[in-house]
Structures are given as structure tokens and as C-alpha cells.
């Protein structure tokens, strides 16, 4: 089939979906993209059998086989078969949870924003029984008083890497929560004269200790080694196939050598190799299984299933992502966006 016929068919499908109120088919699926999905589970209820309310972040604890979902400031915990088993809320001092991280000891770190009860943003630490251990507050760097943690990851040496809301760079803390330094990649979208420290909204660490910094602002991922030396960057800002419009979450599948990045505005997940090569994408805006509506985060479980916080569909989807064809053609490193060394 010619490209013109494919485009006309895709346009008619979109029009029909609009008129009938059906989920919008993605052009990527119409054109035979590399990845397809099969639904494993759809999570819509918490441990009190209440409907999930705009789930925004995820953490899969491979040690315990549990999924942590942040939903309207609360944290809901699901077992390995995705059954809700418990939750943390006001009774545990959780009033404004942004995300969760569980370390190898089983301690639970919750990034919290300020509230009327506690006006200071912080990381609240609990043990495996959800008993409070300590609170980590921020000090020692510029704008520390207004810093609100959004996402975090912990390295093998115990260092904490914390991305903030509307904050440029990534905050690095020692194992006790004391400020060490900032990771501050400089970059630009339009012109080198406009280069500045990138705002970082998510961070993850792979099994080799490499640190991945995600910037929604730049549409880019910056990769550092375990010693915090800048290695490379990948991703291109934009709204078409292979580009990143408003990337909100990142996950690494070490077993399959894949990186997943969820895009809030394109309603898709981009798939990359571990060296940053674009492999394809899946998803698209819709309401049925395998479709997304302003998704906010992504994770991978111990079976290799991809988990998506499908925020405005008010659910979490667990998907088996399968390869069905050759890599998609899309720009990976834009020639106008050379790397700017980290300083």
C-alpha cells in the first residue's frame, strides 16, 4: 500500500473514531510499528475498593515483588499478581506523596510536598512495616528551602539522587540525606546561546550503576556513569514519531536492554536501546486496553511487563510489549542539538 493510501486510511479511521466516540487509533499501529502490546492487567481499585484517582507515579520493588502507586497524594501497594494489599495515607503522615522508592533493605522513601500539617517538603522514610524512621529535609544548596522532591533513586553506595519540581539539575544526597552536589547538564533546544541547566523531572539507575536523568523541558535523557561522569545524551524534542514532547517518566529493562520513556502529551511510550537508539513506540490516545490518556509514569516488573500510570483514564495498565517488525525510522540525535558537557 502506498504512503498516500495509508495516510488516507489513517485519516478516515481517526474521523470515524471521532464521530463514534471510539478510542483513537494510533498512526504508529496503522503503519505497522515495531512494538505491539498485550494487556496483562488493568488496575482501577485501591485496597479499600475505591476507584484510583489520577495515579501519577509508580515504583516496582523487585525484591518483594510489589508495586507502589501514588494516587492523589496517597500510596497504594499491590502484590505480585496486582492485588491491592495495603496503603499509606494521612494515618501514616502521608499527605502529599509525589512518588515512592524502596531500597534494597526494604525501607520506603516517599517524596512529599508541603502541607498544612507540615509546611516543609521532605523525603519521609519508613521501614518495611511502614513504621516511620526519619524525615529528610533539604538544605545546603541554592533554593533548598523551596525545593520539592518529585522522583528519586538510590545508588549502590547509598547516595540519593533527587529530581525536584521546577528545579534545574539533580540533587545528590549522601546515605544520611546530607547534600553533596548537583548534577547539572547544560543544554538548549533552539540555539547554543540559550543553553542552560536542564530541569530534571525523573531519574533512574540501571544494574551497572548508570544514572539516567530525564528532562521534560528539553525532551532529552542525560546518562552518567556510577561515578557521576557524563557519558552521553539522547532524545529529540518534538511532537512526531520518535520524538519527545512532554516526557514524564523513564524505566530501564536491564534484561531486555531497553529504555522506556512515557510521553504525557503524545500519549505514547518510546522505546530505546541502552545506547540511546530509538527502536519504536507504542500506545496512542484512547480509552481501551493498550491506549493511554495523559500517562505520567512507567515501570517494569520482574517478568518484563511494562507498567503505565494511565493518569487521566484513572487506572494503571500492565502490558506485555512485543517486537513485531524492524526498527522505526526516526531522528535520534538532532544535528542542531550538540551535547553540551556537564560542568
C-alpha angles and dihedrals in degrees: 000000000000122000091246091055091047090051092049092048091049091049092050090049091052092048092049091049090051094049094046096039092240127148111281112251113231119241088223090061091044092054095047103256122196099256132056129177136224119198115242098172142345115211116204105147136064129217091279091052091251121141114262111255114218100317107214110175140027140199125182114203104207092187093063098022091237133138121217116203124189110214122175093330096316129100121227121193123210129192125237090274089051096252113146109247107166146344142209121224142135093325088065094042094262108139105143110019115177098176146337135233126185119201127213091267091057096252112147120224116197121192106217135187124216120284138181090263094047114018094190123087111231150150110260114206123205132177124238090277089055093248114145117260105172147321121242116209126187126249141135101063138074113283091010091139092059096038114124116189115231106171135356145185133193125221128218089262092056096254114147120222111199129188115201135207110265090350126137114228132002124285116229119203130181122241090276094051098257118143116258109165147309129261101217117177113189119216145146140212104203110016138004087235087067096053115138140155108291121242107241119209104171140023136188137172127217128215091269090057095251112152120221118202116195121205118194088185096057098030087233145119119217117202125206130179123241089271090057095252114147112248110171145312134228141181132077127234113240148094103254135082113307094016133100120235104170108353110190107171141026134196134178124216102200094183094057097031093238136136119204123201120185117214116210097197100038092044090223141108118232118212122212137176118244090263091056101259113150110241104173144287142248138200130044133192115305147103105242127085113300094022126102138212111201097326116201109190145014136204140171125229127213091268092056093254115147116233120203129192096222092195107183092038083057095228144092118237126207110202138183105222114206133185114236106165149004122307115286119247111245137135113269107174111028109220090220093057108065118180115269109211116244113253 
